[in-house]
């Protein structure tokens, strides 16, 4: 009799649990721990801050403000990699081993990401890369635990080739002397089929004096026939754009600037280059979709300013995490998450992204722009020329899976 009473009590307790509120369920299930690793200090500090803001806003958006999925509370643990590969590697190992995180997101810089990839494989945990760009992250250095919402160097290069790769164009490149810069130029050379690249110039992140590097570019370009361009792929502060504007290269040598999008403070210098064309990953005024409308409105409300380049990336990464957890009903088993994420499509501030099954790279649209000098804005405004759909970019699969 006593055993029967206990069974009834157990059933009653189970029924009460089923009818429990989301808050009660959240207490009953363990938290989902997410490490967010970024260069909160160093030359890429501005990028990291945007990613962090965007990620937290994305969690808020994707969970409808509850910060829970399937009764599990989402807890974000922030770590600073200082832009240093060894620090990032150690931070990720500590996140997996000590903090017991279920998923890690980041980092900001490509060299740091490359150092972190083997750690994810060692601990058999997912690392969702955002926003590090180097092709090798989802290329020859990739492993099955790596996914990326950020665009890669080939996506940048293919999109910019759509704007710049024309017969008669002569190009010199200026890029960071690191994995981001060199992978970017390598991809640009692959996608440049009609124009001619005559010089590659690499300078360290944090360079403050661009004079010598720019002079080498001028010497290579000034006597070339055709339309001359300096194509800049630059990450970090300071940037070379103000120096390029001061040199009046177009007026003196007929050398025009060509570059992709950047954060708004860097694009202040773009006002000196009205009519400049290129391709970019995100600008808050371009995408027309529900997620971007929410991001722009809420970012203006919170910060009295528009969301920037990496804010959208952070939000995209957060949405990907939440959507995957929804599909697994909150199960954080790594193999289940991998199976769920592979081929998964999800809405972001720049439209639908899809994780390619072969290399876990998020396929996404890009934007061909033309700069307008609008006195209402402190920066050169990238006006949309056309949306470049993901299907048109034809990005190679570079891993060895």
FENQUICOR-V13558 format. One record per residue. N is the residue number from 1. RES is the residue in one small letter. PHI is phi as a letter, one per 30 degrees, with the letter a starting at -180 (* if undefined). OMEGA is omega in whole degrees, -180 to 180 (none if undefined). Layout:
BEGIN
n=N res=RES phi=PHI omega=OMEGA
n=N res=RES phi=PHI omega=OMEGA
END
This chain:
BEGIN
n=1 res=x phi=* omega=-179
n=2 res=x phi=d omega=180
n=3 res=x phi=d omega=180
n=4 res=x phi=d omega=179
n=5 res=x phi=d omega=178
n=6 res=x phi=d omega=180
n=7 res=x phi=d omega=178
n=8 res=x phi=d omega=179
n=9 res=x phi=d omega=180
n=10 res=x phi=d omega=179
n=11 res=x phi=d omega=179
n=12 res=x phi=d omega=179
n=13 res=x phi=d omega=179
n=14 res=x phi=d omega=179
n=15 res=x phi=d omega=178
n=16 res=x phi=d omega=179
n=17 res=x phi=d omega=180
n=18 res=x phi=d omega=-178
n=19 res=x phi=d omega=-175
n=20 res=x phi=d omega=179
n=21 res=x phi=d omega=175
n=22 res=x phi=e omega=-180
n=23 res=x phi=d omega=179
n=24 res=x phi=d omega=178
n=25 res=x phi=d omega=180
n=26 res=x phi=d omega=178
n=27 res=x phi=d omega=-176
n=28 res=x phi=d omega=-178
n=29 res=x phi=c omega=-178
n=30 res=x phi=d omega=179
n=31 res=x phi=d omega=167
n=32 res=x phi=c omega=-178
n=33 res=x phi=c omega=-178
n=34 res=x phi=b omega=174
n=35 res=x phi=d omega=176
n=36 res=x phi=c omega=-174
n=37 res=x phi=c omega=-175
n=38 res=x phi=a omega=-180
n=39 res=x phi=d omega=-177
n=40 res=x phi=d omega=172
n=41 res=x phi=b omega=-179
n=42 res=x phi=j omega=-174
n=43 res=x phi=d omega=-178
n=44 res=x phi=c omega=-177
n=45 res=x phi=e omega=-178
n=46 res=x phi=d omega=179
n=47 res=x phi=d omega=-177
n=48 res=x phi=d omega=-179
n=49 res=x phi=d omega=178
n=50 res=x phi=d omega=180
n=51 res=x phi=e omega=-178
n=52 res=x phi=d omega=178
n=53 res=x phi=d omega=-179
n=54 res=x phi=d omega=-179
n=55 res=x phi=d omega=-179
n=56 res=x phi=d omega=176
n=57 res=x phi=d omega=179
n=58 res=x phi=d omega=176
n=59 res=x phi=d omega=179
n=60 res=x phi=d omega=-179
n=61 res=x phi=d omega=-173
n=62 res=x phi=d omega=179
n=63 res=x phi=c omega=-179
n=64 res=x phi=i omega=177
n=65 res=x phi=i omega=-177
n=66 res=x phi=d omega=-175
n=67 res=x phi=h omega=175
n=68 res=x phi=b omega=173
n=69 res=x phi=b omega=179
n=70 res=x phi=h omega=177
n=71 res=x phi=i omega=180
n=72 res=x phi=c omega=179
n=73 res=x phi=d omega=177
n=74 res=x phi=c omega=-179
n=75 res=x phi=c omega=-179
n=76 res=x phi=c omega=177
n=77 res=x phi=c omega=-177
n=78 res=x phi=d omega=177
n=79 res=x phi=b omega=-180
n=80 res=x phi=c omega=178
n=81 res=x phi=c omega=177
n=82 res=x phi=i omega=-178
n=83 res=x phi=i omega=-175
n=84 res=x phi=c omega=-178
n=85 res=x phi=e omega=-178
n=86 res=x phi=d omega=179
n=87 res=x phi=d omega=178
n=88 res=x phi=d omega=178
n=89 res=x phi=e omega=180
n=90 res=x phi=d omega=-179
n=91 res=x phi=d omega=180
n=92 res=x phi=d omega=178
n=93 res=x phi=d omega=179
n=94 res=x phi=d omega=180
n=95 res=x phi=d omega=180
n=96 res=x phi=d omega=-172
n=97 res=x phi=d omega=-173
n=98 res=x phi=c omega=-179
n=99 res=x phi=d omega=179
n=100 res=x phi=h omega=179
n=101 res=x phi=d omega=180
n=102 res=x phi=d omega=-178
n=103 res=x phi=b omega=172
n=104 res=x phi=c omega=179
n=105 res=x phi=b omega=180
n=106 res=x phi=k omega=-5
n=107 res=x phi=c omega=-178
n=108 res=x phi=d omega=-172
n=109 res=x phi=c omega=-180
n=110 res=x phi=d omega=178
n=111 res=x phi=e omega=178
n=112 res=x phi=d omega=179
n=113 res=x phi=e omega=-179
n=114 res=x phi=d omega=177
n=115 res=x phi=d omega=-176
n=116 res=x phi=d omega=-174
n=117 res=x phi=e omega=-180
n=118 res=x phi=d omega=179
n=119 res=x phi=d omega=177
n=120 res=x phi=d omega=179
n=121 res=x phi=d omega=180
n=122 res=x phi=d omega=-177
n=123 res=x phi=c omega=179
n=124 res=x phi=h omega=178
n=125 res=x phi=b omega=-177
n=126 res=x phi=d omega=168
n=127 res=x phi=c omega=177
n=128 res=x phi=c omega=-173
n=129 res=x phi=d omega=177
n=130 res=x phi=a omega=4
n=131 res=x phi=c omega=-175
n=132 res=x phi=e omega=-162
n=133 res=x phi=c omega=-169
n=134 res=x phi=e omega=179
n=135 res=x phi=e omega=-174
n=136 res=x phi=d omega=180
n=137 res=x phi=d omega=174
n=138 res=x phi=c omega=178
n=139 res=x phi=c omega=-172
n=140 res=x phi=d omega=178
n=141 res=x phi=c omega=-173
n=142 res=x phi=d omega=166
n=143 res=x phi=b omega=-169
n=144 res=x phi=d omega=-180
n=145 res=x phi=d omega=-175
n=146 res=x phi=c omega=170
n=147 res=x phi=b omega=179
n=148 res=x phi=b omega=172
n=149 res=x phi=d omega=178
n=150 res=x phi=d omega=177
n=151 res=x phi=d omega=176
n=152 res=x phi=c omega=-177
n=153 res=x phi=d omega=-179
n=154 res=x phi=d omega=176
n=155 res=x phi=d omega=174
n=156 res=x phi=e omega=-175
n=157 res=x phi=d omega=-180
n=158 res=x phi=d omega=180
n=159 res=x phi=d omega=180
n=160 res=x phi=d omega=176
n=161 res=x phi=d omega=178
n=162 res=x phi=d omega=-180
n=163 res=x phi=c omega=-169
n=164 res=x phi=c omega=-173
n=165 res=x phi=d omega=-179
n=166 res=x phi=b omega=177
n=167 res=x phi=e omega=179
n=168 res=x phi=j omega=177
n=169 res=x phi=d omega=179
n=170 res=x phi=c omega=-168
n=171 res=x phi=b omega=165
n=172 res=x phi=c omega=-177
n=173 res=x phi=c omega=172
n=174 res=x phi=b omega=-176
n=175 res=x phi=b omega=175
n=176 res=x phi=d omega=177
n=177 res=x phi=d omega=177
n=178 res=x phi=a omega=-177
n=179 res=x phi=d omega=178
n=180 res=x phi=d omega=-176
n=181 res=x phi=d omega=-175
n=182 res=x phi=d omega=175
n=183 res=x phi=d omega=179
n=184 res=x phi=d omega=180
n=185 res=x phi=d omega=178
n=186 res=x phi=e omega=179
n=187 res=x phi=d omega=179
n=188 res=x phi=d omega=178
n=189 res=x phi=d omega=-180
n=190 res=x phi=d omega=-176
n=191 res=x phi=c omega=178
n=192 res=x phi=c omega=-173
n=193 res=x phi=c omega=-177
n=194 res=x phi=c omega=177
n=195 res=x phi=d omega=-178
n=196 res=x phi=b omega=175
n=197 res=x phi=c omega=-174
n=198 res=x phi=c omega=-178
n=199 res=x phi=a omega=174
n=200 res=x phi=b omega=179
n=201 res=x phi=b omega=-180
n=202 res=x phi=b omega=179
n=203 res=x phi=b omega=-176
n=204 res=x phi=d omega=169
n=205 res=x phi=e omega=-178
n=206 res=x phi=j omega=177
n=207 res=x phi=e omega=179
n=208 res=x phi=c omega=180
n=209 res=x phi=c omega=-177
n=210 res=x phi=c omega=-171
n=211 res=x phi=e omega=-175
n=212 res=x phi=d omega=180
n=213 res=x phi=d omega=180
n=214 res=x phi=d omega=178
n=215 res=x phi=d omega=177
n=216 res=x phi=d omega=178
n=217 res=x phi=d omega=179
n=218 res=x phi=e omega=-179
n=219 res=x phi=d omega=-179
n=220 res=x phi=d omega=-173
n=221 res=x phi=c omega=-164
n=222 res=x phi=e omega=-178
n=223 res=x phi=c omega=-180
n=224 res=x phi=d omega=172
n=225 res=x phi=d omega=177
n=226 res=x phi=j omega=-180
n=227 res=x phi=d omega=-172
n=228 res=x phi=c omega=-178
n=229 res=x phi=b omega=165
n=230 res=x phi=c omega=-178
n=231 res=x phi=c omega=-173
n=232 res=x phi=c omega=170
n=233 res=x phi=b omega=-170
n=234 res=x phi=b omega=178
n=235 res=x phi=b omega=176
n=236 res=x phi=j omega=-178
n=237 res=x phi=c omega=-1
n=238 res=x phi=d omega=179
n=239 res=x phi=c omega=-179
n=240 res=x phi=d omega=-169
n=241 res=x phi=d omega=179
n=242 res=x phi=d omega=179
n=243 res=x phi=d omega=178
n=244 res=x phi=d omega=178
n=245 res=x phi=d omega=-179
n=246 res=x phi=d omega=-177
n=247 res=x phi=d omega=178
n=248 res=x phi=h omega=-174
n=249 res=x phi=d omega=-180
n=250 res=x phi=d omega=-179
n=251 res=x phi=d omega=-175
n=252 res=x phi=d omega=-173
n=253 res=x phi=b omega=-176
n=254 res=x phi=i omega=180
n=255 res=x phi=c omega=-179
n=256 res=x phi=c omega=176
n=257 res=x phi=d omega=171
n=258 res=x phi=b omega=180
n=259 res=x phi=a omega=178
n=260 res=x phi=c omega=179
n=261 res=x phi=d omega=-180
n=262 res=x phi=a omega=176
n=263 res=x phi=d omega=-173
n=264 res=x phi=e omega=178
n=265 res=x phi=e omega=178
n=266 res=x phi=d omega=-177
n=267 res=x phi=d omega=172
n=268 res=x phi=e omega=180
n=269 res=x phi=d omega=-180
n=270 res=x phi=d omega=178
n=271 res=x phi=e omega=179
n=272 res=x phi=d omega=-176
n=273 res=x phi=b omega=179
n=274 res=x phi=d omega=-178
n=275 res=x phi=j omega=179
n=276 res=x phi=d omega=179
n=277 res=x phi=c omega=177
n=278 res=x phi=a omega=178
n=279 res=x phi=b omega=-179
n=280 res=x phi=b omega=-178
n=281 res=x phi=d omega=-176
n=282 res=x phi=a omega=165
n=283 res=x phi=b omega=-167
n=284 res=x phi=e omega=-177
n=285 res=x phi=d omega=-173
n=286 res=x phi=c omega=-175
n=287 res=x phi=d omega=178
n=288 res=x phi=c omega=178
n=289 res=x phi=a omega=-175
n=290 res=x phi=d omega=-177
n=291 res=x phi=d omega=-180
n=292 res=x phi=d omega=177
n=293 res=x phi=e omega=178
n=294 res=x phi=d omega=-178
n=295 res=x phi=d omega=-178
n=296 res=x phi=d omega=-178
n=297 res=x phi=d omega=-177
n=298 res=x phi=d omega=177
n=299 res=x phi=d omega=175
n=300 res=x phi=e omega=-178
n=301 res=x phi=d omega=-177
n=302 res=x phi=d omega=-169
n=303 res=x phi=c omega=180
n=304 res=x phi=h omega=-179
n=305 res=x phi=a omega=180
n=306 res=x phi=d omega=173
n=307 res=x phi=d omega=-175
n=308 res=x phi=c omega=-175
n=309 res=x phi=e omega=-174
n=310 res=x phi=d omega=174
n=311 res=x phi=d omega=179
n=312 res=x phi=d omega=178
n=313 res=x phi=d omega=178
n=314 res=x phi=d omega=179
n=315 res=x phi=d omega=179
n=316 res=x phi=d omega=179
n=317 res=x phi=d omega=180
n=318 res=x phi=d omega=179
n=319 res=x phi=d omega=179
n=320 res=x phi=d omega=180
n=321 res=x phi=d omega=-177
n=322 res=x phi=d omega=-179
n=323 res=x phi=d omega=178
n=324 res=x phi=d omega=180
n=325 res=x phi=d omega=176
n=326 res=x phi=d omega=-177
n=327 res=x phi=d omega=178
n=328 res=x phi=c omega=-178
n=329 res=x phi=h omega=177
n=330 res=x phi=i omega=179
n=331 res=x phi=d omega=-178
n=332 res=x phi=c omega=174
n=333 res=x phi=e omega=-172
n=334 res=x phi=e omega=-179
n=335 res=x phi=d omega=177
n=336 res=x phi=d omega=179
n=337 res=x phi=d omega=179
n=338 res=x phi=d omega=180
n=339 res=x phi=d omega=180
n=340 res=x phi=d omega=-176
n=341 res=x phi=d omega=-179
n=342 res=x phi=d omega=-179
n=343 res=x phi=i omega=-177
n=344 res=x phi=d omega=173
n=345 res=x phi=c omega=-178
n=346 res=x phi=a omega=-178
n=347 res=x phi=d omega=-179
n=348 res=x phi=b omega=177
n=349 res=x phi=d omega=177
n=350 res=x phi=c omega=178
n=351 res=x phi=j omega=-177
n=352 res=x phi=d omega=170
n=353 res=x phi=c omega=176
n=354 res=x phi=b omega=176
n=355 res=x phi=d omega=177
n=356 res=x phi=d omega=-174
n=357 res=x phi=d omega=-172
n=358 res=x phi=d omega=-176
n=359 res=x phi=b omega=175
n=360 res=x phi=i omega=174
n=361 res=x phi=d omega=177
n=362 res=x phi=d omega=176
n=363 res=x phi=d omega=-169
n=364 res=x phi=a omega=178
n=365 res=x phi=d omega=176
n=366 res=x phi=b omega=-172
n=367 res=x phi=b omega=173
n=368 res=x phi=d omega=-175
n=369 res=x phi=b omega=171
n=370 res=x phi=b omega=-175
n=371 res=x phi=d omega=175
n=372 res=x phi=c omega=176
n=373 res=x phi=d omega=-178
n=374 res=x phi=c omega=-178
n=375 res=x phi=d omega=179
n=376 res=x phi=d omega=-178
n=377 res=x phi=b omega=-180
n=378 res=x phi=d omega=-176
n=379 res=x phi=c omega=171
n=380 res=x phi=d omega=-173
n=381 res=x phi=d omega=176
n=382 res=x phi=d omega=177
n=383 res=x phi=d omega=-176
n=384 res=x phi=d omega=170
n=385 res=x phi=d omega=173
n=386 res=x phi=a omega=172
n=387 res=x phi=d omega=175
n=388 res=x phi=c omega=-176
n=389 res=x phi=d omega=-180
n=390 res=x phi=e omega=-177
n=391 res=x phi=d omega=-178
n=392 res=x phi=d omega=-171
n=393 res=x phi=d omega=173
n=394 res=x phi=h omega=-176
n=395 res=x phi=d omega=-179
n=396 res=x phi=d omega=170
n=397 res=x phi=d omega=-170
n=398 res=x phi=c omega=-178
n=399 res=x phi=d omega=-178
n=400 res=x phi=c omega=-177
n=401 res=x phi=d omega=none
END
